[in-house]
Each structure stands twice: as C-alpha cells, then as structure tokens.
C-alpha cells in the first residue's frame, strides 16, 4: 500500500497511513499511547463529572435523599437571589484581580532581576521559587502568624516606624488585601519562571540596536521587552485568573472566611452549601455558575489582551 502511494507521488491517508512506515505517523501514535492514561483519567473524572454536575444542578438532591426530584431552574433562581452569593463573587473577583496583577508585576520584576548576568543569579532563582512549593496548610500557618493583630511579625516590624498595630484579619476592608498579599508571596514563583523563559526568547540584537540608537534602559523595556512579552503576559493572566478565582485554602485557613463573611469566596460558598448543608444539587448549580463566570472572564481577557499580542 505504501509503495503504491509512493509511486503515485501522494501520501497515504486514513487507515493506509497507519500501516505506512512513515516516521512522523509512528511518533504521533506513540505520543497518543503515552498520553492515553491521562486522557482516560481526564474523560472519567472531568468530562463525565462535569456532565453529571450539569444534570445534578436541576435536582433537589440532598445527600441522604434516595430519589431527588427534578426542580428545573429553581436552584439557579435561588442562587441569583442570594445576596451572600453575590458578596462571595465580589470578594472572589476583588481577590483574583489584586492577586493576578500582583503576581504578574512581582514575577516580571523578579525575572528581570535574576536574568541579569550577575553572580548568584541561579541561587536567587531557586530562593525566590521556594514559597511556590509550600502546601496551602504550611502557607496558611505562616501567614496566620505574620498577620496576627496581637503578636504578628508584620505589626512588630511596623511598630519600629511608629505605626500602631493593624488588625489585618479582623478588619473587613483589609482582610482581602491581606490574603492577596499572602498569595502573591506564595505564588509569584511560577510567573517568574514563565517570564524568564519569555525574556530568554527575545533576540539580543534588538537591545543592541536600541542601545546604538541611544535608547536607555526604560525605553528598551517599554518598546522592546513589554511588546514581545505580551503573549507571556496573556498566558500568566489567563491561568492566574482561573487559578485564583477558585481560591479556597487561603481564606479558609488564614481568616476562616471572616470577619463575618467578609472573606467568603465563591468556592467557600460552594463548600458550605454542598458539604456543610449537604445540598448537592444546589452546590452543583453553584459550581456550574462559577465555571461560566470563569469562561466569560477568560474570553474577555483573550478579547482585550490578544488584540495587541505580537508573536
């Protein structure tokens, strides 16, 4: 079959291509064989679970009820009329925007610092990335101690410059910025690595040409580095919003969702409805709504940022 196709000057297609000794085809088949465990896992535990959640969101399914009745859109109607839900969405949005902007700026600054040809740059990359490997529990304990209003290290340091103790976790206006600060310290290591890869992909002769033309460091950064890093920035911001919009561990471990419900996030609301009140059908409706919100935000980011992306 392969010899006939070669004589005619055409490439084999379909089943004939699978039987042909084409190296590229064999590599593709081998790649899918190695990917098959993940694809099976993804299909069973993500796609199947997502489809099941859509169905459960139309049921009044409580954990111990044997046959949950179909109630249509009542779960969604109740959700949209719950002010606690909307407050949780606002807290989540506020936290995600602050954290994504913070990790992007700090990650880029750290990447610029450690890509300079100076001694010890490799050690600094490892040192700055260390917080990223901490578990949510360890990070929560550290920042619960740092942000404590009575014996916190941050308040102790501020006392040396005459600033009175700040109730970081007890003030509704400060708790979300405090949680965002903790998360920026914890997660900026990943954006830093991505920015390092992006910076290393920028041709050096562009900076040399700009230097010959008399451009200073800020001008080179503004007109060369930033435009060529836009695909990297788009990736970091999209993945960051998706990750931080699902925040649960930081407010749950550091502030306990308080004071009151001022640091409740969408996922904490979901947790309380599904696993505290055991309203699984209502929790499925919450999960589907969170997924839709994240999809809309992601599409908006692509629409706004990708227009000016240069490849």
BAFI-3210 file (N, C-alpha, C; in Angstrom, 3 decimals, decimal comma, padded with zeros to 6 digits):
// residues 311
n [1|2|3|4|5|6|7|8|9|10|11|12|13|14|15|16|17|18|19|20|21|22|23|24|25|26|27|28|29|30|31|32|33|34|35|36|37|38|39|40|41|42|43|44|45|46|47|48|49|50|51|52|53|54|55|56|57|58|59|60|61|62|63|64|65|66|67|68|69|70|71|72|73|74|75|76|77|78|79|80|81|82|83|84|85|86|87|88|89|90|91|92|93|94|95|96|97|98|99|100|101|102|103|104|105|106|107|108|109|110|111|112|113|114|115|116|117|118|119|120|121|122|123|124|125|126|127|128|129|130|131|132|133|134|135|136|137|138|139|140|141|142|143|144|145|146|147|148|149|150|151|152|153|154|155|156|157|158|159|160|161|162|163|164|165|166|167|168|169|170|171|172|173|174|175|176|177|178|179|180|181|182|183|184|185|186|187|188|189|190|191|192|193|194|195|196|197|198|199|200|201|202|203|204|205|206|207|208|209|210|211|212|213|214|215|216|217|218|219|220|221|222|223|224|225|226|227|228|229|230|231|232|233|234|235|236|237|238|239|240|241|242|243|244|245|246|247|248|249|250|251|252|253|254|255|256|257|258|259|260|261|262|263|264|265|266|267|268|269|270|271|272|273|274|275|276|277|278|279|280|281|282|283|284|285|286|287|288|289|290|291|292|293|294|295|296|297|298|299|300|301|302|303|304|305|306|307|308|309|310|311]
n.u [000,821|001,885|003,975|002,619|001,367|003,629|004,695|002,791|003,184|001,788|000,705|-000,069|-003,309|-005,678|-006,544|-004,576|-002,423|-001,787|-000,729|001,520|005,084|005,736|007,660|006,852|004,138|004,231|005,420|003,392|001,383|002,686|002,901|000,202|-000,340|001,253|-000,014|-002,480|-003,183|-003,572|-005,575|-007,681|-008,114|-008,798|-011,153|-012,893|-012,910|-013,216|-014,614|-016,865|-017,667|-018,292|-020,468|-022,261|-022,579|-023,928|-026,410|-027,142|-027,530|-030,086|-031,663|-033,232|-031,240|-030,349|-027,962|-028,674|-031,037|-032,884|-034,111|-033,832|-035,924|-036,820|-036,313|-035,967|-034,952|-034,829|-032,787|-030,862|-032,331|-032,712|-030,052|-029,261|-030,766|-029,675|-028,042|-025,735|-024,293|-023,684|-022,114|-019,984|-019,023|-018,142|-016,082|-014,370|-013,755|-012,508|-010,318|-009,040|-008,357|-006,592|-004,596|-003,699|-002,708|-000,724|000,985|001,797|003,224|005,199|006,357|007,401|009,233|010,979|011,914|013,275|015,297|016,759|017,640|019,731|023,208|024,707|026,570|025,466|022,871|021,522|021,189|019,461|017,175|016,279|015,901|013,879|011,823|011,121|008,855|006,713|006,578|005,481|002,870|-000,698|-001,573|000,795|001,539|-000,715|-000,492|001,920|001,301|-000,878|000,341|002,107|000,301|-001,108|-002,996|-002,199|000,312|001,727|004,329|004,520|003,158|004,853|007,233|006,301|005,883|008,331|008,557|006,707|004,047|000,869|-000,485|-002,064|-005,169|-005,198|-006,614|-009,027|-010,376|-012,855|-012,287|-009,624|-009,011|-009,216|-007,206|-005,011|-005,028|-004,568|-001,980|-000,551|-000,946|000,284|002,980|003,218|002,758|004,112|006,312|005,895|004,891|007,279|009,142|007,989|008,169|010,936|011,568|010,257|011,726|014,248|013,701|013,671|015,314|018,729|019,933|018,130|018,132|020,744|020,679|018,879|020,366|022,464|021,035|020,619|018,812|017,655|017,609|014,916|013,445|014,124|012,963|010,261|009,626|010,610|010,884|008,357|006,340|007,082|006,664|003,991|002,431|003,287|002,449|-000,309|-000,785|-000,035|-001,844|-004,347|-004,233|-003,736|-006,068|-007,943|-006,932|-006,897|-009,520|-010,703|-010,101|-009,658|-008,216|-006,575|-008,355|-009,880|-008,093|-006,533|-008,124|-010,536|-012,790|-013,796|-013,613|-016,947|-018,626|-016,846|-014,627|-015,480|-015,402|-016,332|-015,940|-015,788|-018,412|-019,646|-018,604|-019,785|-022,490|-022,653|-021,149|-021,487|-024,171|-025,140|-026,486|-026,471|-027,423|-027,940|-025,348|-024,108|-025,273|-024,114|-021,417|-021,499|-022,198|-019,965|-018,064|-019,048|-018,766|-015,947|-015,290|-016,367|-014,831|-012,283|-012,618|-013,019|-010,513|-008,865|-010,012|-009,410|-006,617|-005,257|-005,522|-003,440|-001,237|001,999|003,723]
n.v [-001,205|001,230|001,457|001,754|004,209|005,801|005,564|006,851|009,372|010,491|011,010|008,455|008,106|008,097|004,795|003,520|005,181|004,634|002,116|002,595|003,053|005,567|007,863|010,108|009,610|007,314|008,427|010,132|008,282|006,915|009,011|009,449|007,028|007,158|009,323|008,318|007,249|009,657|010,866|009,062|009,247|011,974|011,995|010,353|011,448|014,179|015,174|013,434|013,897|016,603|016,647|015,141|016,892|019,018|017,814|017,225|019,766|020,480|019,189|018,598|017,613|016,197|014,963|012,587|011,887|009,509|009,507|012,121|014,863|016,347|019,750|021,715|024,960|026,000|025,921|027,620|029,997|030,514|030,847|033,177|035,043|035,246|037,204|036,692|035,015|036,756|038,614|036,933|036,350|038,903|039,305|037,273|038,061|040,542|039,685|037,995|039,758|041,589|039,801|038,560|040,760|041,523|039,208|039,108|041,536|041,363|038,902|039,498|041,540|040,097|038,209|039,845|040,689|038,341|037,442|038,915|039,105|038,383|037,463|034,688|034,572|032,220|030,953|032,802|032,477|029,951|030,459|032,445|030,970|029,117|029,573|028,748|025,981|025,302|023,830|024,489|024,424|024,812|027,346|028,795|028,625|030,026|032,658|033,259|033,614|035,720|037,802|038,221|040,159|040,643|039,445|039,451|039,296|041,230|043,483|043,915|044,709|047,055|048,611|049,738|051,955|053,619|052,964|052,020|048,858|046,890|045,538|043,123|040,793|041,119|043,299|044,171|045,642|045,230|042,554|041,078|042,363|041,630|038,819|038,598|039,678|037,697|035,543|036,430|036,437|033,694|032,545|033,808|032,673|030,856|032,529|033,983|032,108|031,601|034,127|034,360|032,467|033,725|036,127|035,145|034,366|036,623|038,235|039,149|041,025|043,025|044,649|045,528|047,048|049,022|050,227|051,315|053,225|055,011|054,514|054,335|052,277|052,131|052,839|050,755|048,655|049,407|049,594|047,328|044,988|044,757|044,768|042,364|040,532|040,217|037,889|036,123|037,491|037,410|034,636|034,222|035,862|034,814|032,099|032,706|034,067|032,001|030,179|031,654|032,468|030,286|030,225|028,907|027,719|029,764|031,902|030,180|028,940|031,024|033,323|032,170|032,713|035,006|038,484|037,904|037,345|038,456|037,619|035,493|033,404|032,425|029,668|028,908|029,473|027,548|025,227|025,363|025,110|022,636|020,717|021,263|022,014|019,950|020,141|019,006|019,236|021,994|022,860|021,868|023,558|025,960|025,387|025,098|027,706|029,138|028,088|029,095|031,855|032,046|031,240|033,340|035,519|034,678|034,623|037,353|038,355|037,257|038,579|041,271|041,482|039,885|041,240|043,003|041,445|040,403|038,205]
n.w [000,000|000,860|-000,981|-003,432|-003,050|-002,865|-005,441|-006,958|-006,079|-003,990|-000,580|001,792|003,276|006,057|007,102|005,663|006,086|008,723|008,474|007,046|006,802|007,816|009,598|011,087|011,478|013,079|015,342|016,197|016,854|018,919|020,747|021,430|022,633|024,936|026,109|026,678|029,350|030,841|029,252|029,539|032,301|032,427|030,921|032,439|035,071|034,765|032,374|032,427|035,078|034,918|033,121|034,648|036,824|035,644|035,199|037,879|038,867|038,281|040,027|043,214|045,107|047,976|050,282|051,688|050,553|048,814|046,202|044,375|043,490|040,319|039,704|037,888|037,017|039,545|041,482|040,357|040,244|042,974|043,685|042,259|043,588|046,051|048,284|049,689|048,040|045,890|047,246|047,880|045,318|044,556|046,477|045,638|043,007|043,503|045,037|043,131|041,010|042,291|043,120|040,743|039,276|041,084|041,248|038,596|038,226|040,287|039,613|037,045|037,704|039,378|037,532|035,700|037,383|038,004|035,582|034,775|033,973|036,497|039,413|041,294|040,371|039,658|042,148|043,353|041,792|042,595|045,328|045,304|044,231|046,125|047,999|046,358|046,430|048,827|050,791|050,917|053,547|055,090|054,159|055,025|057,843|058,248|057,362|058,928|061,323|060,687|060,094|062,370|064,651|067,278|068,000|065,639|063,166|061,158|062,195|064,330|063,067|061,832|064,049|064,650|063,073|064,040|063,541|064,524|065,766|063,272|062,471|060,601|059,832|061,041|060,159|057,927|055,607|055,128|055,036|052,600|050,898|052,556|052,411|049,684|049,506|050,911|049,168|046,820|047,622|047,911|045,376|043,255|042,109|039,977|037,756|037,562|036,548|034,041|032,884|032,803|030,838|028,694|028,497|027,796|025,247|023,701|021,095|021,375|019,728|019,267|021,532|021,374|019,008|019,819|021,828|020,351|018,981|020,977|023,022|026,382|029,399|030,362|028,081|026,334|027,722|027,612|024,853|023,657|025,381|026,824|024,649|023,289|025,256|025,550|024,710|026,747|029,048|028,610|028,850|031,564|032,928|032,188|033,097|035,754|036,650|036,355|038,236|040,695|040,968|041,952|044,611|047,836|050,012|051,256|052,395|053,966|055,744|056,825|057,511|058,092|056,636|057,695|058,884|060,022|057,099|055,384|053,966|052,550|049,748|046,371|046,173|048,841|049,556|047,923|049,146|051,704|051,076|049,759|051,275|053,926|054,402|052,908|050,461|047,608|044,960|044,760|045,247|042,929|041,036|041,835|041,281|038,462|037,775|038,660|036,888|034,451|034,863|035,049|032,459|030,944|031,878|031,056|028,262|027,852|028,594|026,571|024,407|024,902|025,555|023,649|021,263|020,976|021,005|020,088|018,021]
ca.u [000,000|002,767|004,752|001,737|001,187|004,873|004,856|001,884|003,607|000,858|000,895|-001,187|-004,210|-006,575|-006,017|-003,325|-001,323|-001,405|000,073|002,723|006,258|006,075|008,199|006,037|002,900|004,554|005,654|002,087|000,731|003,380|002,543|-001,145|-000,282|001,768|-000,997|-003,754|-003,608|-004,130|-006,822|-008,711|-008,388|-009,482|-012,509|-013,722|-013,022|-013,501|-015,723|-018,031|-018,123|-018,908|-021,795|-023,114|-022,887|-024,978|-027,675|-027,473|-027,921|-031,528|-032,326|-033,179|-030,529|-029,692|-027,057|-029,306|-032,328|-032,654|-034,537|-034,021|-036,891|-036,404|-036,898|-035,674|-034,010|-035,064|-031,500|-030,235|-033,127|-032,371|-028,670|-029,184|-031,455|-028,979|-027,047|-024,474|-023,594|-023,125|-021,000|-018,871|-018,470|-017,389|-014,842|-013,510|-013,292|-011,583|-009,095|-008,376|-007,749|-005,430|-003,547|-003,135|-001,874|000,449|001,912|002,362|004,223|006,311|007,027|008,201|010,365|011,932|012,535|014,250|016,437|017,563|018,175|020,923|024,432|025,392|026,929|024,435|021,530|020,907|020,752|018,315|016,001|015,815|015,449|012,602|010,792|010,844|007,478|005,768|006,485|004,814|001,467|-001,623|-001,600|002,001|001,438|-001,726|000,062|002,936|000,705|-001,717|001,269|002,623|-000,750|-001,814|-003,099|-001,640|001,745|002,197|005,641|004,362|002,869|006,060|008,149|005,720|005,986|009,614|008,404|005,657|002,700|000,160|-000,877|-003,156|-005,967|-005,248|-007,613|-010,272|-010,975|-013,431|-011,693|-008,217|-008,780|-008,967|-005,836|-004,033|-004,987|-003,929|-000,544|-000,018|-000,980|001,325|004,255|003,208|002,587|004,752|007,421|005,550|005,029|008,682|009,766|007,448|008,758|012,343|011,559|009,905|012,848|015,328|013,313|013,784|016,646|019,605|020,352|017,187|018,635|021,978|020,288|018,279|021,450|023,175|020,172|020,581|017,733|018,075|017,039|013,455|012,914|014,266|011,951|008,922|009,370|011,072|010,564|006,919|005,579|007,390|006,229|002,529|001,900|003,578|001,559|-001,644|-000,827|000,028|-003,066|-005,466|-004,097|-003,829|-007,472|-008,590|-006,473|-007,244|-010,968|-011,092|-009,401|-010,344|-007,339|-006,095|-009,347|-010,377|-007,083|-005,958|-009,144|-011,745|-013,922|-014,223|-014,643|-018,277|-018,449|-016,164|-013,644|-016,071|-015,237|-017,333|-015,725|-016,204|-019,872|-019,953|-018,274|-020,781|-023,780|-022,600|-020,546|-021,938|-025,624|-025,421|-027,378|-025,611|-027,982|-027,676|-023,903|-023,788|-025,647|-023,066|-020,211|-021,700|-022,179|-018,560|-017,398|-019,489|-018,130|-014,538|-015,216|-016,619|-013,659|-011,192|-012,897|-012,799|-009,066|-008,366|-010,514|-008,763|-005,158|-004,691|-005,545|-002,155|-000,154|002,920|004,419]
ca.v [000,000|002,399|001,575|002,270|005,637|006,490|005,598|007,864|010,675|011,006|010,462|007,616|008,736|007,209|003,538|003,213|005,918|003,934|000,956|003,020|003,183|006,976|008,102|011,089|008,955|006,446|009,278|010,608|007,149|006,688|010,105|009,214|005,873|007,642|010,243|007,644|007,211|010,962|011,107|008,232|009,877|013,245|011,706|009,775|012,260|015,588|015,343|012,723|014,599|017,869|016,342|014,738|018,077|019,765|017,141|017,364|021,142|020,617|018,319|018,947|016,442|016,290|013,815|011,384|011,654|008,419|009,823|013,573|015,282|017,333|021,056|022,660|026,060|026,588|026,127|028,814|031,154|030,773|031,333|034,556|035,914|035,155|038,283|036,127|034,534|037,887|039,137|035,997|036,558|040,152|039,057|036,445|038,894|041,511|038,953|037,486|040,865|042,069|038,786|038,365|041,923|041,478|038,150|039,466|042,590|040,850|037,869|040,134|042,219|039,077|037,622|040,815|040,742|037,116|037,137|039,724|038,298|038,691|036,282|034,249|034,662|030,895|030,741|033,663|031,871|028,885|031,075|033,120|029,995|028,224|029,636|028,078|024,552|025,087|023,428|025,522|024,387|025,466|028,774|029,378|028,772|031,087|033,982|033,488|034,128|037,016|038,808|038,287|041,520|040,775|039,116|039,238|039,841|042,439|044,585|044,168|045,493|048,383|049,399|050,453|053,231|054,370|052,593|051,220|047,532|046,845|044,306|042,691|039,750|041,458|044,463|043,751|046,372|044,859|041,113|040,610|042,751|040,855|037,486|038,762|039,833|036,376|034,694|036,913|035,882|032,242|032,013|034,548|031,901|030,302|033,582|034,348|031,144|031,824|035,369|034,079|031,826|034,732|037,061|034,466|034,215|037,902|038,319|040,144|042,079|044,139|045,551|046,146|048,090|050,120|050,926|052,119|054,367|055,922|054,210|053,964|051,019|052,196|052,839|049,395|047,830|049,807|049,424|046,016|043,890|044,618|044,279|040,974|039,673|040,199|036,513|035,579|038,158|036,860|033,293|034,313|036,457|033,890|030,990|033,242|034,311|030,698|029,586|032,434|032,555|029,089|030,282|028,313|027,436|030,939|032,455|029,170|028,645|032,211|034,179|031,415|033,318|036,196|038,595|037,686|036,667|039,443|036,965|034,345|033,382|031,604|028,247|028,708|029,399|026,224|024,241|025,406|024,626|021,228|019,800|021,583|021,868|018,724|020,435|018,675|019,801|023,429|023,005|021,669|024,796|026,936|025,019|025,435|029,164|029,545|027,733|030,032|033,146|031,962|031,189|034,695|036,347|034,228|035,118|038,805|038,577|036,986|039,606|042,562|041,434|039,254|042,155|043,688|040,486|040,292|036,928]
ca.w [000,000|000,952|-002,211|-004,487|-002,804|-003,171|-006,897|-007,492|-005,600|-002,988|000,751|002,231|004,230|006,778|007,626|004,959|006,697|009,942|008,111|006,330|007,680|007,965|010,932|011,797|011,900|014,214|016,503|016,660|017,506|020,189|021,662|021,946|023,540|026,220|026,674|026,921|030,766|031,225|028,533|030,178|033,596|032,162|030,447|033,501|036,282|034,494|031,432|032,952|036,279|034,506|032,567|035,771|037,623|034,945|035,497|039,299|039,179|038,062|041,002|044,635|045,627|049,272|050,326|052,211|049,893|047,847|044,833|044,324|042,463|039,318|040,041|036,820|037,251|040,869|042,158|039,788|040,662|044,375|043,737|041,783|044,534|047,346|048,369|050,196|046,857|045,155|048,049|047,725|043,976|044,585|047,208|044,792|041,899|044,087|045,379|041,929|040,270|043,044|043,165|039,404|038,980|041,954|040,841|037,288|038,406|041,088|038,824|035,999|038,346|039,811|036,339|035,188|038,298|038,012|034,249|034,544|034,102|037,750|040,196|042,225|039,789|039,736|043,532|043,612|041,154|043,482|046,579|045,079|043,857|047,252|048,518|045,460|046,717|050,108|050,734|051,376|055,004|055,619|053,844|055,888|059,194|058,238|057,230|060,102|062,333|060,261|060,057|063,645|065,164|068,613|068,059|064,281|062,831|060,344|063,109|065,137|062,233|061,635|065,285|064,671|062,360|064,696|063,083|065,521|065,258|062,298|062,578|059,206|059,586|061,722|059,505|056,635|054,491|054,964|055,024|051,232|050,521|053,315|051,806|048,376|049,753|051,245|047,979|045,903|048,120|047,772|044,022|042,169|041,558|038,669|036,738|037,397|035,632|032,692|032,383|032,478|029,520|027,712|028,336|027,075|023,854|022,996|020,471|021,975|018,799|019,359|022,570|020,870|018,065|020,578|022,528|019,353|018,663|022,117|023,960|027,728|029,876|030,425|026,717|025,812|028,389|027,176|023,422|023,175|026,297|027,067|023,482|022,957|026,359|025,648|024,776|028,073|029,993|028,375|029,448|033,020|033,454|031,993|034,051|037,107|036,987|036,526|039,496|041,885|041,111|042,683|045,887|048,978|051,148|051,967|053,326|054,902|056,756|057,445|058,125|058,405|055,956|058,424|059,941|059,459|055,811|054,537|053,102|051,863|048,299|045,693|046,481|050,235|049,491|047,386|050,172|052,769|050,589|049,352|052,231|055,284|054,370|052,141|049,330|046,483|043,739|044,796|045,085|041,516|040,346|042,176|040,537|037,058|037,643|038,775|035,629|033,418|035,152|034,673|030,999|030,436|032,183|030,193|026,908|027,864|028,597|025,226|023,506|025,174|025,556|022,451|020,122|020,876|021,180|018,966|018,042]
c.u [000,853|003,536|003,912|001,562|002,443|005,087|003,976|002,250|002,662|001,118|-000,291|-002,009|-005,023|-005,880|-004,709|-002,138|-000,851|-000,515|001,371|003,879|006,694|006,485|007,323|004,737|003,141|004,801|004,334|001,350|001,359|003,018|001,160|-001,186|000,209|000,783|-002,281|-004,122|-004,214|-005,469|-007,970|-009,118|-009,193|-010,932|-013,409|-013,982|-013,274|-014,710|-016,983|-018,579|-018,806|-020,314|-022,755|-023,504|-023,960|-026,340|-028,102|-027,968|-029,407|-032,328|-032,251|-032,540|-029,856|-029,023|-027,764|-030,659|-032,144|-033,013|-034,830|-034,976|-036,282|-037,094|-036,548|-034,631|-034,160|-033,759|-030,824|-031,002|-032,822|-030,971|-028,594|-029,897|-030,804|-027,881|-025,715|-023,637|-022,936|-021,999|-019,774|-018,212|-017,651|-016,059|-013,855|-012,919|-012,249|-010,247|-008,336|-007,684|-006,501|-004,282|-002,901|-002,245|-000,590|001,454|002,548|003,473|005,436|007,076|007,900|009,415|011,419|012,644|013,578|015,498|017,343|018,052|019,372|022,173|025,246|025,651|025,814|023,026|020,801|020,396|019,506|017,049|015,414|015,219|014,078|011,476|010,356|009,423|006,461|005,571|005,809|003,370|000,589|-001,681|-000,404|001,957|000,423|-001,225|001,061|002,272|-000,321|-000,885|001,766|001,575|-001,521|-001,823|-002,432|-000,137|002,316|003,524|005,518|004,063|004,076|007,062|007,616|005,829|007,291|009,538|007,198|004,245|002,066|-000,259|-002,119|-003,865|-006,216|-006,401|-008,945|-010,988|-011,539|-012,825|-010,262|-008,007|-008,494|-007,598|-004,767|-003,902|-004,323|-002,421|000,103|000,064|000,054|002,684|004,351|003,333|003,324|005,892|007,125|005,559|006,471|009,374|009,277|008,036|010,239|012,444|011,221|011,038|013,991|014,996|013,373|015,183|017,486|019,972|019,376|017,643|019,915|021,653|019,688|019,349|022,240|022,369|020,012|019,468|018,299|017,361|015,527|012,843|013,023|013,216|010,557|008,639|009,844|010,554|009,062|006,138|005,830|007,007|004,710|001,936|002,128|002,655|000,135|-001,778|-000,879|-001,274|-004,263|-005,385|-004,205|-005,263|-008,203|-008,210|-007,009|-008,744|-011,511|-010,474|-010,276|-009,429|-006,948|-007,153|-009,840|-009,391|-006,596|-007,015|-010,416|-012,986|-014,384|-013,363|-016,057|-018,173|-017,653|-015,046|-014,168|-015,834|-016,290|-017,182|-016,042|-017,728|-020,314|-019,721|-019,346|-022,132|-023,754|-022,167|-020,840|-023,449|-026,071|-026,466|-026,574|-026,132|-027,729|-026,180|-023,462|-024,142|-024,612|-021,804|-020,342|-021,655|-020,757|-017,817|-017,778|-018,831|-016,670|-014,370|-015,423|-015,417|-012,489|-011,387|-012,655|-011,300|-008,474|-008,784|-009,745|-007,253|-004,615|-004,728|-004,181|-000,976|000,677|003,699|005,652]
c.v [001,251|002,595|002,131|003,771|006,415|006,592|006,683|009,275|011,298|010,327|009,596|008,332|007,671|005,972|003,155|003,940|005,252|002,742|001,344|003,178|004,629|007,251|009,062|010,471|008,064|007,263|009,798|009,497|006,883|007,766|009,870|008,004|006,320|008,595|009,547|007,528|008,535|011,212|010,293|008,852|011,160|013,000|011,241|010,776|013,745|015,735|014,665|013,435|015,918|017,650|015,938|015,943|018,927|019,135|017,321|018,766|021,386|019,756|018,930|017,778|016,791|014,951|012,523|011,104|010,614|008,783|011,317|013,974|016,312|018,659|022,117|023,694|026,682|026,822|027,401|030,076|031,523|031,359|032,804|035,537|035,911|036,218|037,774|035,605|035,685|038,561|038,247|036,149|037,835|039,977|038,268|037,263|039,904|040,845|038,528|038,608|041,369|041,080|038,586|039,540|041,897|040,427|038,450|040,497|042,070|039,775|038,451|040,839|041,214|038,447|038,562|040,848|039,522|036,716|038,021|038,874|038,696|037,395|035,957|034,309|033,321|030,589|031,568|033,111|030,792|029,478|031,723|032,144|029,133|028,357|028,882|026,612|024,264|024,639|024,577|025,574|025,095|026,961|029,449|029,594|029,918|032,459|034,263|034,068|035,523|038,122|038,941|039,719|041,722|040,529|038,852|039,925|041,141|043,649|044,927|045,013|046,915|049,250|050,180|051,786|054,006|054,057|051,665|049,871|047,596|045,502|043,762|041,743|040,037|042,649|044,021|044,442|045,945|043,369|040,601|041,075|041,964|039,445|037,534|038,902|038,486|035,481|035,131|036,363|034,391|031,796|032,778|033,778|031,325|031,362|034,004|033,412|031,340|033,093|035,174|033,436|032,836|035,712|036,427|034,263|035,506|038,019|039,456|041,280|043,252|045,149|046,252|047,274|049,291|050,919|051,804|053,369|055,329|055,662|053,850|052,687|051,019|052,145|051,455|048,466|048,127|049,425|048,078|044,895|043,706|044,164|042,813|040,002|039,575|038,796|035,862|036,185|037,630|035,495|033,372|034,861|035,525|032,737|031,473|033,492|032,990|030,075|030,334|032,648|031,326|029,061|029,722|028,241|028,665|031,547|031,442|028,948|029,879|033,028|033,432|031,956|034,619|037,404|038,591|036,819|037,559|038,844|035,639|034,482|032,460|030,131|027,953|028,630|028,034|025,147|024,201|024,872|023,121|020,309|020,136|021,418|020,627|018,945|020,236|019,246|021,297|023,695|022,802|022,907|025,891|026,651|025,363|026,944|029,695|029,257|028,704|031,397|033,131|031,919|032,573|035,592|035,972|034,721|036,623|039,116|038,339|038,090|040,915|042,497|040,922|040,160|042,813|042,762|040,415|038,996|037,010]
c.w [000,000|-000,335|-003,351|-004,327|-003,151|-004,680|-007,509|-007,034|-004,601|-001,651|001,133|003,287|004,936|007,301|006,943|005,588|007,981|009,646|007,415|007,302|007,881|009,407|011,734|012,301|013,105|015,481|017,077|017,402|018,864|021,206|022,262|022,874|024,916|026,900|027,107|028,403|031,222|030,546|029,132|031,511|033,411|031,748|031,582|034,616|036,014|033,574|031,961|034,182|035,936|033,968|033,684|036,621|036,977|035,240|036,946|039,634|038,963|039,037|042,398|045,369|046,938|049,531|050,729|051,574|048,794|046,408|044,741|043,220|041,509|039,609|038,991|037,209|038,635|041,628|041,662|040,200|042,115|044,493|043,348|042,706|045,915|047,404|048,915|049,029|046,113|045,925|047,903|046,360|043,926|045,327|046,349|043,651|042,379|044,403|044,134|041,161|040,979|042,982|041,801|039,019|039,813|041,528|039,490|037,438|039,174|040,320|037,736|036,588|038,795|038,622|035,746|036,070|038,169|036,623|033,902|034,743|035,331|038,512|041,192|041,672|039,866|041,134|043,842|042,955|042,061|044,758|046,413|044,758|045,050|047,790|047,665|045,825|048,052|049,888|051,226|052,898|055,623|055,365|054,756|057,303|059,265|058,237|058,315|061,231|061,957|060,380|061,357|064,178|066,504|068,642|066,664|064,006|062,045|061,225|063,969|064,355|062,038|062,882|065,358|063,944|062,876|064,249|064,117|064,922|064,373|062,425|061,172|058,939|060,261|061,132|058,159|055,428|054,187|054,747|053,613|050,737|051,268|052,744|050,435|048,521|050,063|050,017|046,952|046,325|047,839|046,318|042,929|041,519|040,187|037,576|036,506|036,412|034,202|032,087|032,033|031,104|028,425|027,452|027,558|025,608|023,056|022,397|021,064|021,040|018,799|020,405|022,106|019,892|018,786|021,317|021,575|019,000|019,837|023,103|025,329|028,167|029,914|029,035|026,083|026,425|027,836|025,732|022,863|024,088|026,454|025,835|023,160|024,077|026,454|025,572|026,134|029,117|029,851|029,032|030,970|033,589|033,303|032,994|035,486|037,531|037,210|037,869|040,712|042,032|041,842|044,078|047,012|050,203|051,935|052,891|054,351|056,049|057,499|058,173|058,513|057,724|056,578|058,113|059,356|058,223|054,856|053,696|052,551|050,367|047,687|046,042|047,938|050,320|048,973|048,428|051,261|052,317|050,329|050,482|053,683|055,368|053,595|051,042|048,039|045,165|043,658|044,628|043,647|040,706|040,612|041,360|039,056|036,838|037,749|037,476|034,515|033,623|034,735|033,160|030,400|030,678|031,289|028,763|026,810|027,837|027,213|024,258|023,662|024,964|024,221|021,238|019,878|021,077|019,910|019,103|017,141]
res [x|x|x|x|x|x|x|x|x|x|x|x|x|x|x|x|x|x|x|x|x|x|x|x|x|x|x|x|x|x|x|x|x|x|x|x|x|x|x|x|x|x|x|x|x|x|x|x|x|x|x|x|x|x|x|x|x|x|x|x|x|x|x|x|x|x|x|x|x|x|x|x|x|x|x|x|x|x|x|x|x|x|x|x|x|x|x|x|x|x|x|x|x|x|x|x|x|x|x|x|x|x|x|x|x|x|x|x|x|x|x|x|x|x|x|x|x|x|x|x|x|x|x|x|x|x|x|x|x|x|x|x|x|x|x|x|x|x|x|x|x|x|x|x|x|x|x|x|x|x|x|x|x|x|x|x|x|x|x|x|x|x|x|x|x|x|x|x|x|x|x|x|x|x|x|x|x|x|x|x|x|x|x|x|x|x|x|x|x|x|x|x|x|x|x|x|x|x|x|x|x|x|x|x|x|x|x|x|x|x|x|x|x|x|x|x|x|x|x|x|x|x|x|x|x|x|x|x|x|x|x|x|x|x|x|x|x|x|x|x|x|x|x|x|x|x|x|x|x|x|x|x|x|x|x|x|x|x|x|x|x|x|x|x|x|x|x|x|x|x|x|x|x|x|x|x|x|x|x|x|x|x|x|x|x|x|x|x|x|x|x|x|x|x|x|x|x|x|x|x|x|x|x|x|x|x|x|x|x|x|x]
***
